[in-house]
């Protein structure tokens, strides 16, 4: 068995060497997503990836889990590509150098997967949301279940989101809220993060806004839940600002564009997405029973 594994690895390395395959150092993800088909547990989108090849190559390799790609465009060129269940290979007509700026528009659609143990993507009633890791997957990062990416703990990028929803729904994502128009919700995160910390949640959300103002700074706070849960959310988070102050005293200034929590129907905990923590509905109960969970995720 060890000889077979060694042979397989040698063949794979030979293929990569011959094909000049490289990862891309992605500096920004723009995710234009359509969540109007959630009854069929389907999303579609165009992911625009900006960055540089990590080395000289003719082919770029990305992670994408069982979401079929329909088109890849670079500038004015439509590129050929191939997929496995977990990877996307994009082929260029010319040699790329590590200093070359690359921008790819990848169109895709499908049914993003939940993990068999914990994490991944979930559709539950009016809610559609990701939990950024997957405990039975390796690596545990699970950005690849909903957008093409470098799904590791090293590669970090900034994000922008434009998410189309059905009427009466809202999309809550990582970063600052830039407004909405024609059922499209716009968000932007200017601090680079790994893929597992990126977040989207779609539901019949109302947003409660506040501001944390330490030492002259103004940090927006958004709590997002269905309107029926709003008052409980506020009551359960009465000491949120106290928690922020406590952590700032010990660890330094808060790093992200906002403090955010979004309610989701998940019964096995929460997930510390950057500026948009996925927080379980059971813990939004109107008292302080779960405020240590709030502080832990923060």
Steps between C-alpha positions, in 0.01 A plus 500: 500500500783742586660436161170572325456823694856605419443422131174695499666800662787487252254492209306794645816705549612415147166614361510828694858561386414431136184711511669778700220518755508769767278636771399866485581746777146639520481853638127566455179302451194671353204265543190585297248241619140409419294355788160499329495121452543392861186282498703261285806560723678652202713810466671653200764764471792670333818504708757756386843403634784753489866427574825358371630151412719357773744384231547492125224286348251436223229359729347627824354268764208587730286322756129458423283222640243345263374829359503488117675787321345627177751765391839651586598840357829691526475846349346445157606135483277203576726233647476123497480317831447159657353386830513214744265471799730727701725697262482739207783529246504810277718486187669806347616539141820673607756456773422692818775646717484545875495879451197491266178650632213260435125548530264209434120502477375151586130427444359202690187358662383200697410372844761587765560218744470464875764297681403157631611597853501877548512798267468579134188647341145470630148564372234502771156652454549868412873484574802432278841537663857371520700380798856553381661172607426130455613264774507183293677664204871554450602772510223627731461825301175487306488814289525262203145379559357835378761682290822423304799583717830405659353315794781507754598687816787689333350677198312813610301750297252785526137447397204671339154350468194573287224255591164486324209368707127453464279788609462511879842341558835656585860385462738562792870463418842574643610863520327835463145533371507712184126502438245310293314555175257280305537218755880501463699542823850646491779446754875558509777376730830689473707279734652187338371171642527129416205342322349329804423838660295634206127500560160517333159452661168554322168519680214731591740714697461834670816680608548674834783750475713657772848649535789417733713812559827431681763778503331700227460210256157399374447129442158407354308219667230304315282229653289328232202276570139454403291788644333267752845433655626859504410591857642172634819563303540843658424366848746211469776737381473776759865445598642474146676836527638399838644187339657702217658739750632209707668340199642832378660561839674164484569443128495841331259678265226307323624427147197470274262740325213421733381275781227273368282208607238332279240256634489157335307178576808296592481283811865401542670826587611816321768606252737795535480640145680834471258785585198272449488226762245226428314479831245227592137597544477299822747741662291805405262448791471843661727439800869462579506119512725473194702822523821300547431353153459853366833600657676182384402554136590870518 
